[in-house]
Amino acid sequence: MVEIRPATLADVIHICETMWERGRTELTYLGIPPEEWLSQWKTRIKGSNAVAFGSHAILGCDWVNTGVCDTSFQASTSFESPKVGLAVTKAMRRAIPELMRERDVVESNTYSLCVVPEAEKWFRLLGLTEDTNFKGPRCGPFLLRRFFRSV
């Protein structure tokens, strides 16, 4: 069982220090340096808009407008362990609708470069749907894609 709790600065620093390679690759192509990434997570923590899944992953939201948020996710290398990744994915799939209800979110958006082929499948496992009409910018060899969940 994966513990889900409000994220702390220590959680974010741990993820930053142990971030899996696909996360580092995506942030590089998005042009987000570590200092900016850390600042964004500090803002999410301060607003109580970030949760930790054990020491393996963090999930946060940034409000777009009333009822709509953009989510951010990042994981540690420990997430790549088969049993850990599966357990975190299951916990996250259960937690997302609950977190949306608690915060009166009607639409949650996730934007990703999908730097590895498994990323698209993982978003589907979380209950997200790709917006095939979204035309995001090209970031290096990748195209920014939008995945969403509505209630």
KEGUTOR-368070 format. One record per atom (N, C-alpha, C, O): z, x, y. Coordinates in pm, 1 decimal. Example, Ala and Ser with C-alpha at 12.3 -4.5 7.8 and 13.67 -1.06 7.14 Angstrom:
<atoms>
w u v
780.0 1319.0 -569.0 .
780.0 1230.0 -450.0 .
780.0 1320.0 -330.0 .
846.5 1423.6 -331.9 .
708.0 1285.0 -225.0 .
714.0 1367.0 -106.0 .
787.0 1290.0 3.0 .
803.9 1340.9 113.8 .
</atoms>
This chain:
<atoms>
w u v
0.0 84.6 -118.3 .
0.0 0.0 0.0 .
0.0 88.8 124.2 .
73.8 187.1 130.9 .
-82.1 54.1 221.3 .
-93.1 130.6 345.0 .
-8.5 64.0 452.2 .
-21.3 -55.8 477.2 .
77.6 142.0 514.9 .
162.2 90.1 622.2 .
76.9 70.2 748.1 .
4.8 160.4 790.6 .
86.5 -49.7 806.7 .
18.0 -79.7 932.3 .
126.3 -96.2 1038.4 .
219.3 -175.3 1022.3 .
112.9 -20.4 1147.4 .
214.5 -23.6 1252.5 .
149.8 11.7 1385.2 .
38.1 63.5 1388.4 .
219.2 -15.9 1494.8 .
166.2 25.4 1625.0 .
143.3 176.8 1626.2 .
228.8 253.4 1581.7 .
29.2 218.7 1676.6 .
-2.7 361.9 1682.0 .
79.2 430.2 1790.8 .
110.3 371.2 1894.3 .
112.6 553.5 1765.2 .
185.7 636.4 1861.5 .
96.9 754.0 1901.4 .
-6.5 780.0 1839.9 .
139.9 823.9 2005.5 .
66.9 943.0 2046.6 .
64.4 1045.1 1933.0 .
-35.6 1114.4 1914.2 .
173.2 1055.0 1857.5 .
177.8 1147.6 1743.5 .
70.6 1111.7 1639.9 .
8.4 1200.9 1582.2 .
48.8 981.9 1616.0 .
-56.6 938.9 1522.1 .
-193.5 985.0 1570.6 .
-273.7 1038.1 1493.7 .
-218.5 963.9 1698.8 .
-348.6 998.0 1756.5 .
-370.8 1149.1 1753.1 .
-480.2 1195.0 1720.4 .
-268.7 1225.6 1786.4 .
-280.9 1371.7 1782.7 .
-306.3 1418.2 1639.3 .
-387.5 1508.0 1616.7 .
-237.5 1357.7 1542.8 .
-259.9 1392.1 1402.1 .
-405.1 1365.6 1362.4 .
-468.4 1450.4 1299.5 .
-457.6 1249.9 1398.3 .
-596.3 1216.9 1364.7 .
-690.3 1314.7 1434.6 .
-787.2 1360.8 1374.2 .
-663.3 1346.4 1559.6 .
-747.2 1441.3 1634.4 .
-750.6 1577.4 1564.6 .
-856.2 1639.8 1554.5 .
-636.4 1622.3 1517.2 .
-626.6 1754.2 1453.2 .
-685.2 1757.2 1312.3 .
-725.8 1863.0 1264.2 .
-689.9 1640.9 1245.8 .
-736.6 1635.6 1106.3 .
-859.9 1546.5 1091.5 .
-890.6 1501.6 981.1 .
-930.8 1520.6 1201.7 .
-1042.6 1426.0 1201.5 .
-1151.6 1465.8 1101.2 .
-1188.3 1582.7 1089.1 .
-1201.4 1365.0 1030.3 .
-1308.2 1390.3 935.0 .
-1435.1 1428.6 1009.9 .
-1451.7 1396.7 1127.6 .
-1524.7 1498.1 938.7 .
-1643.3 1555.4 1001.1 .
-1735.6 1449.5 1062.1 .
-1792.9 1472.0 1168.7 .
-1750.5 1334.9 996.0 .
-1840.3 1232.5 1051.5 .
-1789.1 1180.9 1186.2 .
-1868.5 1145.8 1273.5 .
-1658.0 1176.4 1203.2 .
-1601.3 1135.7 1331.6 .
-1630.8 1237.8 1439.7 .
-1669.2 1202.4 1551.2 .
-1612.5 1366.0 1405.7 .
-1643.0 1472.6 1501.3 .
-1791.6 1471.5 1539.0 .
-1827.0 1490.8 1655.3 .
-1877.4 1448.8 1440.1 .
-2022.1 1445.2 1464.6 .
-2056.9 1330.8 1558.3 .
-2132.0 1349.2 1654.1 .
-2003.0 1213.6 1531.1 .
-2033.8 1097.4 1615.0 .
-1986.1 1119.2 1758.6 .
-2060.1 1091.1 1852.8 .
-1865.4 1168.1 1776.2 .
-1813.3 1192.0 1911.0 .
-1897.9 1295.5 1985.4 .
-1920.0 1283.0 2105.9 .
-1945.0 1397.4 1913.8 .
-2030.2 1499.3 1975.6 .
-2159.7 1436.6 2026.0 .
-2198.7 1459.5 2140.6 .
-2226.9 1357.8 1942.1 .
-2352.9 1295.3 1982.8 .
-2332.5 1190.1 2091.7 .
-2422.8 1165.4 2171.6 .
-2215.8 1128.6 2095.1 .
-2186.3 1031.5 2201.8 .
-2146.6 1102.0 2332.3 .
-2137.0 1038.2 2437.2 .
-2124.2 1231.4 2325.3 .
-2087.9 1308.1 2444.2 .
-1943.9 1287.2 2488.0 .
-1912.2 1297.8 2606.5 .
-1856.0 1257.2 2391.4 .
-1714.4 1234.2 2422.6 .
-1635.3 1358.6 2382.5 .
-1617.2 1384.6 2263.5 .
-1587.6 1436.5 2481.7 .
-1507.5 1554.9 2449.0 .
-1367.2 1514.9 2402.8 .
-1321.7 1404.2 2431.6 .
-1298.8 1604.3 2331.4 .
-1164.7 1573.0 2278.7 .
-1066.3 1523.3 2385.1 .
-987.5 1432.8 2357.7 .
-1069.5 1580.0 2504.1 .
-976.2 1539.7 2610.1 .
-998.9 1393.3 2649.9 .
-903.3 1318.3 2669.7 .
-1124.8 1353.9 2661.3 .
-1157.4 1215.3 2697.7 .
-1118.4 1120.7 2584.5 .
-1064.9 1012.6 2609.3 .
-1145.0 1161.3 2460.3 .
-1109.7 1080.7 2344.0 .
-959.0 1056.4 2342.4 .
-913.8 943.6 2322.5 .
-882.2 1162.2 2363.4 .
-736.2 1151.5 2364.1 .
-690.2 1061.0 2478.5 .
-600.3 979.2 2459.4 .
-748.9 1073.9 2594.2 .
-713.8 989.9 2709.5 .
-739.9 841.9 2680.3 .
-658.9 756.1 2715.5 .
-852.0 812.7 2616.5 .
-884.8 673.8 2580.7 .
-779.4 616.7 2485.8 .
-738.3 501.7 2501.1 .
-735.9 695.7 2388.9 .
-635.5 648.3 2293.7 .
-498.8 632.7 2359.0 .
-423.3 542.5 2322.8 .
-465.8 719.1 2454.5 .
-339.6 703.4 2528.1 .
-338.3 570.1 2602.0 .
-235.5 502.5 2606.4 .
-450.8 532.3 2659.5 .
-461.3 403.6 2729.5 .
-443.0 288.5 2631.8 .
-373.4 191.9 2663.0 .
-503.7 296.9 2514.8 .
-489.0 191.2 2413.7 .
-343.6 178.7 2369.0 .
-292.0 67.9 2355.1 .
-277.9 292.1 2346.6 .
-137.3 290.6 2303.9 .
-50.7 227.8 2412.7 .
34.1 143.3 2384.1 .
-72.2 269.0 2536.9 .
6.6 217.1 2649.0 .
-7.1 65.7 2660.9 .
88.9 -2.6 2696.8 .
-124.4 13.5 2631.5 .
-148.0 -130.5 2638.7 .
-116.9 -204.1 2509.4 .
-148.1 -322.6 2496.9 .
-56.3 -136.5 2413.5 .
-26.7 -193.9 2280.7 .
-153.3 -243.5 2212.2 .
-153.0 -348.0 2147.2 .
-260.0 -168.7 2227.0 .
-389.3 -205.8 2169.7 .
-438.3 -105.0 2066.6 .
-558.2 -79.4 2055.7 .
-344.0 -47.4 1990.4 .
-380.4 48.8 1886.3 .
-283.4 37.4 1770.1 .
-162.5 23.9 1789.1 .
-338.1 43.2 1650.5 .
-255.7 40.9 1529.8 .
-292.4 160.5 1441.5 .
-404.9 210.4 1444.6 .
-194.5 204.4 1363.4 .
-215.2 314.1 1269.7 .
-209.8 259.0 1127.5 .
-132.7 168.0 1097.0 .
-291.8 315.2 1043.5 .
-293.0 281.0 900.9 .
-240.7 404.6 828.9 .
-316.3 493.4 789.5 .
-107.1 407.2 812.8 .
-41.8 525.7 759.0 .
-75.2 644.2 847.2 .
-80.4 632.4 969.6 .
-97.6 757.8 784.8 .
-137.4 876.9 860.3 .
-286.7 902.5 845.4 .
-335.3 1011.9 874.2 .
-359.9 798.9 799.5 .
-500.0 816.6 762.4 .
-601.7 768.8 865.1 .
-712.3 822.5 871.5 .
-566.4 668.7 945.7 .
-665.7 611.7 1037.6 .
-597.2 538.3 1152.3 .
-481.7 496.8 1142.5 .
-671.9 523.6 1261.1 .
-625.8 445.9 1376.3 .
-735.9 348.6 1415.9 .
-854.8 377.1 1401.6 .
-693.5 233.7 1465.6 .
-785.7 128.8 1509.8 .
-735.1 79.1 1644.1 .
-617.0 47.5 1658.6 .
-823.2 72.3 1741.2 .
-783.2 27.1 1873.7 .
-886.0 -65.1 1934.2 .
-998.5 -75.7 1885.2 .
-845.9 -133.2 2043.2 .
-941.3 -220.9 2110.3 .
-937.3 -199.9 2260.9 .
-833.6 -169.7 2320.0 .
-1054.0 -217.2 2319.5 .
-1071.8 -212.6 2464.1 .
-1126.6 -349.0 2504.1 .
-1226.1 -395.2 2448.3 .
-1061.6 -413.3 2600.8 .
-1101.5 -548.1 2641.1 .
-1229.0 -544.6 2724.7 .
-1237.8 -472.4 2824.0 .
-1327.4 -623.8 2682.8 .
-1452.8 -638.0 2757.0 .
-1436.1 -750.3 2857.7 .
-1466.9 -734.8 2975.9 .
-1387.3 -862.8 2809.8 .
-1349.5 -977.4 2893.4 .
-1260.6 -1066.5 2807.9 .
-1228.6 -1031.5 2694.4 .
-1221.0 -1179.4 2860.5 .
-1129.9 -1267.4 2788.2 .
-1188.6 -1304.0 2651.7 .
-1297.4 -1360.7 2642.5 .
-1115.3 -1270.8 2547.5 .
-1155.4 -1306.8 2412.3 .
-1252.4 -1211.9 2345.1 .
-1286.0 -1231.7 2228.4 .
-1298.4 -1109.4 2415.3 .
-1395.8 -1016.7 2357.6 .
-1343.1 -873.8 2372.3 .
-1302.6 -832.0 2480.7 .
-1344.3 -800.4 2261.8 .
-1301.0 -660.7 2268.4 .
-1396.7 -571.3 2192.3 .
-1465.2 -614.9 2099.8 .
-1400.0 -446.7 2232.4 .
-1471.8 -342.0 2160.5 .
-1368.0 -263.0 2083.4 .
-1264.7 -225.1 2138.7 .
-1394.2 -238.1 1957.7 .
-1297.4 -165.1 1876.2 .
-1338.2 -19.7 1859.2 .
-1456.1 15.2 1864.6 .
-1238.9 62.3 1838.7 .
-1258.8 204.3 1811.3 .
-1181.4 238.0 1685.0 .
-1070.7 188.7 1662.9 .
-1240.5 321.3 1604.2 .
-1179.9 361.9 1477.7 .
-1198.1 512.2 1463.1 .
-1300.9 567.8 1501.7 .
-1097.8 576.4 1407.4 .
-1114.0 715.8 1371.0 .
-1023.0 745.2 1253.6 .
-917.6 683.5 1238.4 .
-1064.4 840.1 1170.5 .
-989.8 869.9 1048.5 .
-967.9 1019.2 1030.8 .
-1038.2 1103.3 1086.7 .
-867.8 1047.0 951.1 .
-834.5 1182.2 909.4 .
-918.0 1217.4 786.4 .
-977.5 1130.0 723.4 .
-921.7 1345.0 753.6 .
-992.0 1385.8 631.7 .
-930.6 1320.0 508.0 .
-998.2 1305.5 406.1 .
-804.1 1280.4 515.6 .
-739.8 1215.2 400.1 .
-808.0 1083.0 365.0 .
-799.7 1037.8 250.8 .
-875.2 1020.8 461.8 .
-945.6 894.2 438.1 .
-1056.1 911.9 334.1 .
-1093.5 816.7 265.7 .
-1107.6 1033.4 322.8 .
-1218.5 1059.0 230.7 .
-1175.0 1063.9 84.8 .
-1259.5 1063.9 -4.8 .
-1046.0 1067.9 60.0 .
-997.4 1061.3 -78.0 .
-1023.6 920.5 -129.0 .
-987.8 823.8 -61.8 .
-1084.9 906.1 -245.6 .
-1125.9 773.6 -293.2 .
-1016.7 666.4 -288.4 .
-1040.9 556.9 -237.7 .
-899.9 695.1 -339.0 .
-795.0 592.8 -340.2 .
-744.3 563.1 -200.1 .
-711.9 448.4 -169.4 .
-736.9 663.7 -115.1 .
-688.3 644.9 21.9 .
-788.1 562.5 102.1 .
-751.2 462.9 164.4 .
-914.3 603.8 100.8 .
-1017.3 531.8 176.4 .
-1026.8 386.1 135.2 .
-1039.6 298.1 220.3 .
-1020.7 360.5 7.2 .
-1027.6 222.9 -42.3 .
-906.0 141.8 2.2 .
-919.6 27.4 45.5 .
-787.9 201.3 -8.6 .
-665.6 130.9 32.2 .
-666.1 100.3 182.1 .
-628.6 -9.4 223.5 .
-708.7 197.9 263.5 .
-714.2 176.4 408.4 .
-818.7 70.1 441.4 .
-794.8 -16.2 525.8 .
-933.2 75.8 376.3 .
-1039.0 -23.5 400.7 .
-989.6 -164.0 368.1 .
-1012.9 -257.1 445.2 .
-922.1 -180.1 255.4 .
-868.5 -312.1 218.7 .
-764.7 -358.8 319.8 .
-764.6 -475.1 360.2 .
-676.0 -267.6 360.7 .
-572.7 -303.9 459.0 .
-636.5 -341.6 592.5 .
-593.1 -436.5 658.0 .
-737.2 -268.7 631.7 .
-804.3 -295.3 758.7 .
-879.8 -428.1 753.4 .
-879.3 -504.1 850.3 .
-944.1 -455.6 641.0 .
-1017.2 -582.7 626.8 .
-920.7 -701.3 639.9 .
-955.4 -803.0 699.8 .
-800.5 -688.3 584.4 .
-699.8 -795.0 596.4 .
-642.3 -800.8 737.6 .
-613.0 -908.7 789.0 .
-626.3 -683.8 800.1 .
-559.6 -677.9 930.7 .
-647.3 -724.5 1046.2 .
-596.1 -782.9 1141.7 .
-776.1 -700.6 1040.2 .
-863.2 -731.7 1154.1 .
-855.4 -878.3 1195.2 .
-834.7 -904.7 1313.7 .
-870.6 -975.7 1104.8 .
-861.5 -1116.5 1148.7 .
-724.2 -1150.9 1206.5 .
-713.8 -1226.7 1302.9 .
-619.1 -1094.3 1146.7 .
-483.7 -1119.4 1196.0 .
-465.7 -1061.0 1336.1 .
-411.2 -1126.5 1425.0 .
-511.6 -938.3 1354.9 .
-502.4 -875.2 1487.2 .
-584.5 -953.3 1590.2 .
-543.5 -966.0 1705.5 .
-699.0 -1005.1 1549.1 .
-782.3 -1083.9 1640.2 .
-709.1 -1211.8 1681.5 .
-708.1 -1247.5 1799.3 .
-647.8 -1280.6 1584.4 .
-573.9 -1404.1 1615.2 .
-456.5 -1376.7 1708.6 .
-435.0 -1449.1 1805.8 .
-380.9 -1271.6 1678.0 .
-263.7 -1237.1 1759.9 .
-301.2 -1209.7 1904.9 .
-221.6 -1234.2 1995.6 .
-421.0 -1159.4 1926.6 .
-463.6 -1119.2 2060.8 .
-564.2 -1217.1 2122.6 .
-622.2 -1189.4 2227.6 .
-584.2 -1332.1 2056.4 .
-679.7 -1433.1 2104.3 .
-820.5 -1376.8 2122.0 .
-889.3 -1408.1 2219.2 .
-861.9 -1294.2 2027.7 .
-997.0 -1237.6 2030.9 .
-1090.0 -1330.8 1952.9 .
-1060.7 -1367.9 1839.2 .
-1200.7 -1367.7 2014.2 .
-1299.5 -1451.3 1945.5 .
-1418.4 -1368.3 1897.4 .
-1491.9 -1410.1 1807.8 .
-1436.8 -1250.6 1957.3 .
-1543.9 -1161.2 1913.3 .
-1498.3 -1016.6 1926.3 .
-1448.8 -973.8 2030.5 .
-1516.4 -943.2 1818.0 .
-1481.8 -801.8 1814.2 .
-1610.3 -723.3 1787.8 .
-1682.0 -750.2 1691.4 .
-1638.2 -626.3 1874.2 .
-1758.5 -544.0 1862.1 .
-1721.3 -401.9 1823.6 .
-1621.3 -347.6 1870.4 .
-1802.3 -343.0 1738.5 .
-1788.1 -202.8 1703.3 .
-1925.0 -138.8 1719.9 .
-2024.7 -188.5 1667.7 .
-1928.8 -29.1 1792.5 .
-2053.9 43.8 1814.3 .
-2046.8 174.4 1738.1 .
-1945.5 244.1 1742.8 .
-2154.3 208.1 1667.7 .
-2153.4 328.5 1585.6 .
-2292.7 388.5 1577.4 .
-2393.5 318.1 1584.7 .
-2295.8 519.9 1562.0 .
-2421.6 589.7 1538.0 .
-2454.5 592.8 1389.1 .
-2565.7 629.2 1350.8 .
-2358.6 554.7 1305.2 .
-2377.9 556.5 1159.5 .
-2437.2 691.1 1115.4 .
-2546.1 697.2 1058.5 .
-2362.9 797.8 1143.1 .
-2411.2 933.2 1115.8 .
-2421.6 964.4 966.5 .
-2481.3 1064.9 927.9 .
-2364.3 879.5 883.8 .
-2380.4 891.9 738.0 .
-2425.1 756.0 684.0 .
-2386.5 652.2 737.9 .
-2505.2 756.1 579.1 .
-2557.1 629.2 525.8 .
-2449.4 529.2 483.5 .
-2471.8 408.3 490.5 .
-2331.8 578.3 439.1 .
-2226.2 487.5 392.5 .
-2163.7 406.4 505.7 .
-2097.3 306.1 479.5 .
-2183.2 447.2 629.6 .
-2117.2 380.8 742.4 .
-2154.8 232.7 750.7 .
-2067.6 147.7 768.3 .
-2282.0 202.0 738.4 .
-2326.3 62.6 746.1 .
-2259.4 -22.8 638.2 .
-2214.0 -133.7 666.4 .
-2253.2 27.4 516.7 .
-2187.6 -44.5 406.8 .
-2039.7 -64.2 437.2 .
-1984.7 -171.0 410.3 .
-1974.1 38.6 493.6 .
-1832.6 29.6 524.3 .
-1806.5 -79.9 627.3 .
-1709.9 -154.9 613.8 .
-1891.0 -90.3 730.1 .
-1873.3 -196.2 829.3 .
-1886.6 -333.7 764.2 .
-1813.0 -426.0 799.2 .
-1978.8 -348.0 670.8 .
-1992.8 -475.5 598.4 .
-1867.6 -504.9 515.8 .
-1822.9 -619.5 509.2 .
-1810.5 -401.0 452.4 .
-1687.5 -419.7 374.7 .
-1572.6 -468.6 463.4 .
-1482.8 -538.6 416.5 .
-1576.1 -431.7 590.5 .
-1473.2 -477.0 685.1 .
-1498.8 -618.9 734.9 .
-1418.8 -672.9 811.3 .
-1608.9 -679.3 692.6 .
-1640.7 -814.5 736.0 .
-1720.5 -819.1 864.7 .
-1728.5 -923.6 929.1 .
-1779.8 -706.4 903.0 .
-1860.2 -701.7 1024.7 .
-2007.6 -723.8 991.8 .
-2053.6 -691.8 882.2 .
-2079.3 -778.0 1087.0 .
-2222.0 -804.8 1072.7 .
-2297.4 -721.6 1174.8 .
-2254.4 -710.5 1289.6 .
-2408.8 -663.1 1134.4 .
-2487.2 -585.8 1231.6 .
-2567.5 -679.5 1320.6 .
-2627.8 -775.9 1273.4 .
-2567.3 -649.9 1449.4 .
-2649.4 -722.6 1546.4 .
-2785.3 -653.8 1548.6 .
-2803.9 -552.9 1616.5 .
-2879.2 -709.1 1474.1 .
-3011.0 -646.6 1462.1 .
-3093.7 -660.2 1589.9 .
-3198.1 -596.2 1602.3 .
-3049.4 -741.5 1684.1 .
-3118.8 -755.0 1812.1 .
-3070.5 -653.5 1915.6 .
-3133.8 -635.7 2019.6 .
-2959.0 -587.4 1887.2 .
-2903.5 -489.4 1980.7 .
-2989.0 -363.3 1978.9 .
-3016.3 -307.1 1872.8 .
-3030.4 -320.1 2095.8 .
-3111.0 -198.4 2108.7 .
-3030.6 -96.2 2186.8 .
-3039.1 -88.7 2309.4 .
-2952.4 -17.7 2114.1 .
-2868.2 82.6 2177.4 .
-2945.2 208.2 2209.6 .
-3058.0 226.3 2163.9 .
-2884.5 295.3 2288.2 .
-2951.5 420.3 2324.5 .
-2958.3 517.8 2207.7 .
-2877.9 510.8 2114.7 .
-3053.7 607.4 2213.6 .
-3064.9 713.9 2115.1 .
-2970.2 826.1 2156.9 .
-2967.6 867.2 2272.9 .
-2893.1 874.3 2060.9 .
-2799.5 984.7 2083.1 .
-2834.5 1091.4 1980.9 .
-2793.3 1083.0 1865.2 .
-2910.7 1191.9 2023.1 .
-2960.5 1291.0 1928.2 .
-3052.7 1221.2 1830.3 .
-3139.1 1144.2 1872.1 .
-3036.8 1246.0 1700.7 .
-3124.7 1181.6 1602.3 .
-3081.5 1039.1 1564.7 .
-3145.0 975.9 1480.2 .
-2975.1 988.6 1626.2 .
-2918.9 858.7 1587.7 .
-2937.4 754.8 1696.6 .
-2947.5 787.1 1814.9 .
-2941.5 631.0 1654.6 .
-2950.2 518.0 1745.9 .
-2816.7 443.6 1743.0 .
-2764.8 413.5 1635.5 .
-2761.3 414.1 1860.0 .
-2634.2 340.9 1865.9 .
-2656.4 199.4 1814.0 .
-2749.3 130.7 1856.6 .
-2570.9 156.4 1722.3 .
-2582.1 23.7 1659.7 .
-2456.9 -57.7 1688.5 .
-2349.1 -1.9 1709.0 .
-2471.4 -189.7 1690.2 .
-2359.4 -279.7 1717.0 .
-2330.2 -361.7 1592.1 .
-2420.2 -418.0 1529.8 .
-2200.5 -366.9 1556.9 .
-2151.3 -450.6 1448.4 .
-2045.5 -541.1 1510.3 .
-1971.9 -498.2 1599.1 .
-2037.1 -665.6 1464.4 .
-1942.5 -758.5 1526.0 .
-1878.5 -849.5 1422.5 .
-1925.1 -864.1 1309.5 .
-1769.8 -909.5 1467.0 .
-1700.5 -1011.6 1388.2 .
-1656.5 -1120.1 1484.0 .
-1596.9 -1091.5 1587.9 .
-1685.3 -1243.5 1450.0 .
-1646.3 -1358.0 1532.1 .
-1555.2 -1449.0 1452.3 .
-1559.7 -1452.7 1329.4 .
-1472.0 -1522.6 1525.5 .
-1385.4 -1620.3 1456.9 .
-1428.8 -1761.1 1491.4 .
-1368.9 -1857.6 1443.9 .
</atoms>
